Every structure is written in structure tokens, then in C-alpha cells.
Amino acid sequence: QVQLRESGGGLVQAGGSLRLSCAASGRPFSNYAMGWFRQAPGKEREFVAGVSRSGSSTFYADSVKGRFTISRSNAENTVYLQMNGLKPEDTAVYYCAAGNSVYYTARIPNGYNYWGQGTRVTVSS
């Protein structure tokens, strides 16, 4: 019903920046709170950031607060994650997620209905 496609991942040196994008198709984009999660090898998927349906409110994991910025353009059906000051521990596959029945502050993956296939971010020392 909703398809999500991430892009923008890659290899970057510590201290550098990347901008991830997630393009949505299918249901009206504004019906969904959107979130970014990440998963490193051997680790559980963890919450990174969330944005409300209107884009007016954001919420961040403590580990990325002050470095990452989530935003959305409902006109473009796209959610973004601007990542600055990247650290090696940020290395992971990053997933965007859409939830029609959760608030943007939801940190549990099971609360989201739809997921992209992920984009890999590697931060070198």
C-alpha cells in the first residue's frame, strides 16, 4: 500500500556529512508519521529520529541529538535525514518507516506499518 525507497547512503570520513532521502508512494504521505531507524551488524534495530505528520515536530535519539536533523516535504512525498558530525559508531543500514497509527515520538519498530529496504552508511575513522 505504501512503498518507501531510501537513498543517499555511502562512505564518509568521520566528521563528515550525509543527507538521506526516503521517497514514498501509494497512500497519501501526510497520513503517516515518519521515522528513521538504523541497524548495525549483530545489533537490534534502533530508533534514530521521528517527524510528525505535518513536519512541525521532531524527536531524536540521544545518540544523534544535535547532529542529525529529520524533515519532510509532503508536497514531494519525501522525508530527509541530514547527518552532520558523523562518527564511526553511526555506521549502519538506515531505514525509513511510516506509521499511520503512531505518533512521531514512537521508538518501537513494531509501531510502524511500512519500511524501506534500507541504505547503508559507513563512517571511516
Backbone as a chain_set.jsonl record, in Angstrom:
{"seq": "QVQLRESGGGLVQAGGSLRLSCAASGRPFSNYAMGWFRQAPGKEREFVAGVSRSGSSTFYADSVKGRFTISRSNAENTVYLQMNGLKPEDTAVYYCAAGNSVYYTARIPNGYNYWGQGTRVTVSS", "coords": {"N": [[0.806, -1.197, 0.0], [1.942, 1.242, 0.733], [4.945, 2.319, -0.487], [8.35, 2.629, 0.235], [11.44, 4.155, -0.373], [14.752, 4.389, 0.218], [17.609, 6.54, -0.144], [20.902, 7.901, -0.686], [22.865, 7.003, 1.035], [26.266, 5.994, 1.837], [29.882, 6.056, 1.805], [31.735, 7.822, 4.161], [34.036, 10.052, 5.731], [34.915, 10.295, 9.22], [33.374, 12.929, 10.974], [32.284, 14.047, 8.749], [29.462, 14.65, 6.507], [26.212, 13.464, 5.535], [23.259, 13.245, 3.551], [20.295, 11.702, 3.787], [17.55, 10.413, 1.923], [14.097, 9.597, 1.672], [11.757, 8.399, -0.363], [8.302, 8.278, -0.85], [5.502, 6.39, -1.987], [2.136, 5.649, -3.012], [-0.197, 5.52, -0.591], [-1.673, 8.598, 0.71], [0.883, 10.724, 1.665], [0.955, 12.473, 3.854], [-0.626, 11.298, 5.779], [0.878, 9.801, 7.481], [3.036, 9.447, 10.244], [6.56, 9.71, 10.239], [9.62, 7.943, 10.488], [13.123, 7.425, 11.152], [15.228, 4.667, 11.378], [18.009, 2.619, 12.433], [20.321, -0.063, 11.857], [22.972, -1.873, 12.941], [25.43, -4.408, 12.141], [24.739, -7.417, 13.821], [23.329, -6.128, 15.801], [20.338, -4.835, 17.387], [17.595, -3.278, 15.68], [17.41, 0.198, 15.921], [15.844, 3.191, 17.067], [16.158, 6.347, 15.492], [15.256, 8.963, 14.633], [12.226, 10.901, 14.507], [9.415, 12.364, 12.811], [6.587, 14.477, 12.812], [3.278, 14.273, 11.307], [2.661, 16.663, 9.975], [5.13, 17.771, 9.844], [5.912, 19.597, 11.69], [6.923, 18.955, 14.173], [9.646, 17.309, 15.76], [11.671, 14.515, 16.858], [14.332, 12.983, 18.593], [16.778, 10.392, 18.995], [18.948, 10.171, 21.823], [21.587, 9.693, 21.129], [22.038, 10.889, 18.677], [21.182, 13.44, 18.818], [21.418, 16.864, 18.175], [23.212, 16.484, 16.142], [21.973, 15.208, 13.973], [19.271, 15.882, 11.703], [15.896, 15.605, 11.101], [13.466, 15.926, 8.556], [10.607, 16.75, 6.513], [8.951, 16.801, 3.336], [5.862, 17.151, 2.408], [4.704, 17.839, 0.021], [6.493, 16.829, -1.797], [6.476, 14.199, -1.126], [8.464, 13.07, 0.498], [10.87, 12.236, 2.97], [13.592, 13.378, 4.935], [16.919, 12.901, 6.202], [19.307, 14.669, 7.574], [22.621, 14.318, 8.267], [25.142, 15.27, 10.271], [28.5, 15.781, 11.47], [29.397, 13.085, 11.603], [30.1, 9.925, 13.115], [32.184, 6.999, 13.604], [30.634, 5.082, 14.971], [28.126, 5.56, 13.991], [27.827, 4.011, 11.807], [25.828, 1.926, 9.909], [22.947, 0.225, 8.532], [20.468, 2.248, 7.334], [17.054, 2.792, 7.79], [13.936, 3.98, 6.59], [10.675, 4.556, 7.911], [7.113, 4.275, 8.001], [4.204, 5.217, 9.745], [0.805, 4.938, 10.348], [-0.753, 4.903, 12.578], [0.64, 5.731, 14.785], [2.405, 8.101, 16.851], [4.892, 10.593, 16.091], [6.851, 10.331, 17.954], [7.201, 7.675, 18.496], [9.225, 4.99, 19.35], [9.519, 2.31, 19.02], [10.044, -0.262, 16.765], [7.951, -1.991, 15.94], [5.67, -0.464, 15.897], [5.368, 0.774, 13.47], [4.054, 0.71, 10.158], [5.074, 0.373, 7.54], [8.103, -0.137, 5.728], [11.226, 0.853, 4.292], [13.804, -0.578, 2.178], [16.307, 0.004, 3.056], [19.376, 1.889, 3.367], [22.856, 1.931, 3.163], [25.173, 3.248, 5.446], [28.435, 4.122, 5.963], [30.95, 5.041, 8.1], [34.142, 6.104, 8.224], [37.195, 5.952, 10.164]], "CA": [[0.0, 0.0, 0.0], [2.898, 2.337, 0.755], [6.303, 1.915, -0.808], [9.367, 3.557, 0.695], [12.727, 3.91, -1.009], [15.808, 5.23, 0.754], [18.775, 6.812, -0.965], [21.832, 8.869, -0.124], [23.898, 6.388, 1.85], [27.577, 5.884, 1.232], [31.067, 6.06, 2.658], [32.138, 9.174, 4.528], [35.004, 10.116, 6.82], [34.431, 10.827, 10.487], [33.218, 14.373, 10.952], [31.622, 14.455, 7.531], [28.007, 14.753, 6.464], [25.418, 12.805, 4.514], [21.836, 13.552, 3.552], [19.494, 10.581, 3.342], [16.213, 10.719, 1.46], [13.155, 8.486, 1.597], [10.64, 8.748, -1.221], [7.127, 7.46, -0.586], [4.452, 6.32, -2.99], [0.987, 4.869, -2.599], [-1.157, 6.269, 0.21], [-1.281, 9.991, 0.956], [2.058, 10.771, 2.519], [0.695, 13.235, 5.064], [-1.347, 10.481, 6.747], [1.822, 8.987, 8.23], [4.249, 9.858, 10.919], [7.715, 9.086, 9.617], [10.774, 7.768, 11.345], [14.349, 6.794, 10.682], [15.853, 3.682, 12.248], [19.25, 2.081, 11.898], [20.69, -1.37, 12.373], [24.341, -2.287, 12.714], [25.564, -5.872, 12.162], [24.664, -8.041, 15.123], [22.617, -5.27, 16.743], [18.919, -4.632, 17.152], [17.213, -2.05, 15.015], [17.192, 1.238, 16.91], [15.241, 4.439, 16.65], [17.067, 7.466, 15.27], [14.544, 10.232, 14.609], [10.857, 10.873, 14.033], [8.823, 13.641, 12.436], [5.139, 14.425, 12.822], [2.62, 14.25, 10.008], [2.765, 17.974, 9.362], [6.509, 18.191, 9.814], [6.127, 20.676, 12.637], [7.575, 18.463, 15.378], [10.653, 16.273, 15.563], [12.104, 13.823, 18.056], [15.599, 12.354, 18.279], [17.505, 9.587, 19.966], [20.004, 10.932, 22.48], [22.86, 9.451, 20.479], [22.188, 11.7, 17.471], [20.645, 14.769, 19.077], [22.372, 17.922, 17.908], [23.988, 16.171, 14.947], [21.077, 14.801, 12.892], [18.04, 16.639, 11.552], [14.879, 14.981, 10.268], [12.495, 16.854, 7.996], [9.789, 16.135, 5.476], [8.234, 17.612, 2.378], [4.666, 16.434, 1.998], [4.482, 18.134, -1.387], [7.375, 15.96, -2.558], [6.339, 12.839, -0.593], [9.825, 12.683, 0.841], [11.413, 12.551, 4.284], [15.032, 13.517, 4.861], [17.731, 12.852, 7.405], [20.595, 15.332, 7.426], [23.524, 13.781, 9.271], [26.375, 16.031, 10.38], [29.397, 15.317, 12.519], [29.267, 11.631, 11.657], [31.061, 9.159, 13.892], [32.222, 5.594, 13.195], [29.538, 4.343, 15.58], [26.916, 5.775, 13.207], [27.819, 3.049, 10.716], [24.671, 1.042, 9.992], [21.953, 0.357, 7.484], [19.433, 3.17, 7.78], [15.738, 2.505, 7.247], [12.832, 4.867, 6.897], [9.471, 3.838, 8.275], [5.88, 5.053, 8.014], [3.195, 4.717, 10.66], [-0.449, 5.683, 10.29], [-1.42, 4.816, 13.867], [1.587, 6.082, 15.832], [2.923, 9.451, 16.848], [6.278, 10.72, 15.63], [7.736, 10.0, 19.061], [7.267, 6.233, 18.667], [10.588, 4.48, 19.242], [9.465, 0.868, 18.859], [9.841, -0.568, 15.344], [6.683, -2.665, 15.67], [4.609, 0.506, 15.755], [5.342, 1.3, 12.113], [3.395, -0.175, 9.21], [5.798, 0.185, 6.298], [9.54, 0.049, 5.822], [12.046, 0.774, 3.113], [14.778, -1.663, 2.173], [17.493, 0.462, 3.743], [20.537, 2.408, 2.67], [23.992, 1.698, 4.035], [26.045, 4.36, 5.794], [29.695, 3.688, 6.549], [31.758, 6.176, 8.537], [35.506, 5.648, 8.459], [37.953, 6.686, 11.175]], "C": [[0.848, 1.259, 0.0], [4.274, 1.757, 0.476], [7.27, 3.016, -0.413], [10.7, 3.17, 0.08], [13.751, 4.898, -0.486], [16.91, 5.429, -0.276], [19.685, 7.778, -0.215], [22.917, 8.293, 0.764], [25.215, 6.308, 1.106], [28.664, 5.851, 2.27], [31.5, 7.498, 2.908], [33.14, 9.097, 5.672], [34.36, 10.672, 8.08], [34.443, 12.352, 10.464], [32.499, 14.9, 9.731], [30.113, 14.419, 7.637], [27.429, 13.92, 5.334], [23.973, 13.255, 4.659], [21.086, 12.368, 2.961], [18.107, 11.063, 2.928], [15.379, 9.449, 1.453], [11.941, 8.952, 0.814], [9.503, 7.759, -1.019], [6.161, 7.506, -1.755], [3.324, 5.444, -2.472], [-0.054, 5.727, -1.891], [-0.721, 7.711, 0.376], [-0.201, 10.082, 2.02], [1.77, 11.434, 3.855], [-0.101, 12.462, 6.106], [-0.422, 9.776, 7.731], [2.839, 9.817, 8.984], [5.41, 9.08, 10.304], [8.868, 9.01, 10.602], [11.956, 7.195, 10.592], [14.864, 5.869, 11.777], [17.173, 3.254, 11.631], [19.563, 0.753, 12.569], [22.121, -1.693, 11.954], [24.419, -3.809, 12.768], [25.569, -6.42, 13.579], [23.917, -7.251, 16.176], [21.135, -5.213, 16.398], [18.69, -3.326, 16.406], [16.845, -0.999, 16.06], [16.632, 2.5, 16.279], [16.291, 5.528, 16.528], [16.337, 8.798, 15.39], [13.133, 10.03, 14.092], [10.361, 12.268, 13.723], [7.316, 13.47, 12.338], [4.567, 14.519, 11.416], [2.709, 15.572, 9.259], [4.204, 18.432, 9.176], [6.862, 19.236, 10.848], [6.875, 20.253, 13.895], [8.541, 17.345, 15.034], [11.086, 15.703, 16.902], [13.327, 12.996, 17.702], [16.076, 11.438, 19.398], [18.631, 10.421, 20.559], [21.342, 10.819, 21.746], [23.104, 10.34, 19.261], [21.72, 13.13, 17.668], [21.734, 15.828, 18.916], [23.217, 17.697, 16.679], [23.104, 15.864, 13.734], [19.836, 15.686, 12.886], [17.098, 15.898, 10.618], [13.909, 16.05, 9.79], [11.681, 16.125, 6.938], [9.201, 17.197, 4.568], [7.031, 16.802, 1.913], [4.337, 16.675, 0.529], [5.316, 17.221, -2.278], [7.295, 14.5, -2.125], [7.687, 12.257, -0.18], [10.16, 13.101, 2.267], [12.93, 12.504, 4.186], [15.669, 13.296, 6.225], [19.086, 13.463, 7.082], [21.485, 14.902, 8.58], [24.836, 14.551, 9.209], [27.223, 15.48, 11.513], [29.37, 13.815, 12.695], [30.429, 10.986, 12.393], [31.083, 7.716, 13.396], [31.075, 4.77, 13.775], [28.186, 4.603, 14.921], [26.805, 4.795, 12.05], [26.694, 2.041, 10.908], [23.91, 1.116, 8.682], [20.817, 1.201, 8.047], [18.135, 2.893, 7.037], [14.773, 3.647, 7.554], [11.58, 4.037, 7.104], [8.291, 4.795, 8.329], [4.873, 4.402, 8.943], [1.946, 5.56, 10.633], [-1.178, 5.715, 11.628], [-0.497, 5.112, 15.043], [1.939, 7.553, 15.731], [4.394, 9.448, 16.431], [7.294, 10.387, 16.71], [7.879, 8.502, 19.289], [8.673, 5.724, 18.393], [10.654, 2.98, 19.013], [9.187, 0.535, 17.394], [8.489, -1.178, 15.023], [5.517, -1.706, 15.512], [4.448, 1.071, 14.356], [4.831, 0.262, 11.125], [4.269, -0.561, 8.023], [7.25, 0.566, 6.466], [10.177, 0.053, 4.445], [13.04, -0.361, 3.229], [16.109, -1.264, 2.786], [18.56, 1.013, 2.818], [21.715, 2.388, 3.638], [24.826, 2.965, 4.201], [27.275, 3.801, 6.485], [30.541, 4.909, 6.853], [33.133, 5.651, 8.916], [36.205, 6.531, 9.483], [38.969, 7.603, 10.53]], "O": [[0.508, 2.238, -0.664], [4.706, 0.811, 1.134], [7.038, 4.192, -0.693], [11.046, 1.99, 0.021], [13.636, 6.102, -0.715], [17.116, 4.598, -1.161], [19.278, 8.393, 0.77], [23.803, 9.025, 1.205], [25.274, 6.526, -0.104], [28.412, 5.646, 3.457], [31.615, 8.293, 1.976], [33.09, 8.176, 6.488], [33.386, 11.422, 8.018], [35.396, 12.977, 9.998], [32.141, 16.077, 9.68], [29.553, 14.19, 8.709], [28.076, 13.7, 4.309], [23.522, 13.601, 5.751], [21.224, 12.065, 1.775], [17.563, 12.002, 3.51], [15.904, 8.354, 1.249], [11.184, 9.804, 1.28], [9.716, 6.546, -1.017], [6.021, 8.529, -2.425], [3.53, 4.601, -1.599], [-0.712, 6.559, -2.514], [0.456, 8.03, 0.208], [-0.358, 9.579, 3.133], [2.289, 11.001, 4.884], [-0.237, 12.939, 7.233], [-0.892, 9.209, 8.717], [3.424, 10.758, 8.449], [5.251, 7.928, 9.899], [9.06, 9.896, 11.434], [11.81, 6.57, 9.542], [14.927, 6.242, 12.948], [17.426, 3.497, 10.451], [19.132, 0.483, 13.69], [22.433, -1.774, 10.766], [23.559, -4.443, 13.379], [26.315, -5.945, 14.434], [23.873, -7.662, 17.336], [20.731, -5.501, 15.271], [19.49, -2.394, 16.491], [16.065, -1.269, 16.973], [16.909, 2.825, 15.125], [17.199, 5.626, 17.353], [16.749, 9.665, 16.16], [12.871, 9.1, 13.329], [10.832, 13.245, 14.306], [6.826, 12.453, 11.846], [5.284, 14.808, 10.458], [2.822, 15.585, 8.033], [4.465, 19.377, 8.431], [7.995, 19.715, 10.883], [7.408, 21.101, 14.611], [8.291, 16.54, 14.137], [10.894, 16.323, 17.947], [13.371, 12.375, 16.641], [15.815, 11.674, 20.577], [19.202, 11.276, 19.882], [22.135, 11.761, 21.75], [24.25, 10.527, 18.853], [21.855, 13.95, 16.761], [22.832, 15.694, 19.457], [23.88, 18.623, 16.21], [23.445, 16.218, 12.606], [19.405, 16.176, 13.93], [17.454, 15.596, 9.479], [13.571, 16.971, 10.535], [12.028, 15.019, 6.523], [8.982, 18.338, 4.975], [7.17, 15.875, 1.116], [3.757, 15.812, -0.13], [4.899, 16.876, -3.384], [7.977, 13.65, -2.697], [8.001, 11.103, -0.474], [9.781, 14.184, 2.714], [13.488, 11.692, 3.447], [15.034, 13.482, 7.263], [19.91, 12.852, 6.402], [21.137, 15.102, 9.743], [25.553, 14.491, 8.21], [26.72, 14.797, 12.406], [29.325, 13.322, 13.822], [31.573, 11.432, 12.31], [30.097, 7.253, 12.822], [30.594, 3.845, 13.12], [27.203, 3.942, 15.253], [25.775, 4.759, 11.376], [26.614, 1.381, 11.944], [24.191, 1.96, 7.831], [20.274, 0.899, 9.109], [18.118, 2.775, 5.811], [14.794, 4.21, 8.648], [11.441, 2.95, 6.543], [8.442, 5.971, 8.659], [4.705, 3.183, 8.934], [2.005, 6.767, 10.867], [-2.128, 6.48, 11.793], [-0.823, 4.775, 16.181], [1.795, 8.174, 14.678], [5.046, 8.404, 16.428], [8.471, 10.184, 16.414], [8.608, 8.09, 20.192], [9.245, 5.99, 17.336], [11.741, 2.432, 18.83], [8.194, 1.003, 16.837], [7.93, -0.919, 13.957], [4.46, -2.112, 15.029], [3.479, 1.781, 14.088], [5.141, -0.924, 11.242], [4.211, -1.697, 7.553], [7.593, 1.464, 7.236], [9.73, -0.653, 3.54], [13.112, -1.03, 4.259], [16.961, -2.124, 3.011], [18.638, 0.652, 1.644], [21.582, 2.783, 4.796], [25.141, 3.656, 3.232], [27.164, 3.086, 7.481], [30.818, 5.718, 5.967], [33.262, 4.84, 9.834], [35.86, 7.701, 9.653], [39.7, 8.303, 11.231]]}, "num_chains": 1, "name": "protein.A"}
